[in-house]
Amino acid sequence: MKDIIEISTGLVTKTLHIDGKRDVVLEFNPEDVIWVERLNQIMDDLNKKAAEEKASKENDQTVPSFKQGLQAHRDFCAFLDHAIDELFGEGKAKEIFGASISTPARMSLLEGVSPYIEAKRYEKLAEYSVD
């Protein structure tokens, strides 16, 4: 008889159903401190980038051209793609979004993993709380 020890690392596997046409599997581990730290750093970087953009707009009263606005969205999506690849694996952003350049879609993905982190944190706190 073999002795088997089962270990759960906390890996979460979710299927993203994209535009009703295709599925992409996403794996992440909200119990992994390194992964959570990476996500927190990315969110801090996003907040910093937003603050810099706001300050830049306040200091520069000129209205950007349409072309400049589109380039700003391209640059921001490239930043988000890098963040998504860091969290979920190299090439995952391209697999999910293809050639589309949509800031809201990328932000919804990052925001979508937050509830899993909160749930795991509350689970762990409940294990150690005294009733």
Disulfide bonds with the S-S distance in Angstrom:
none
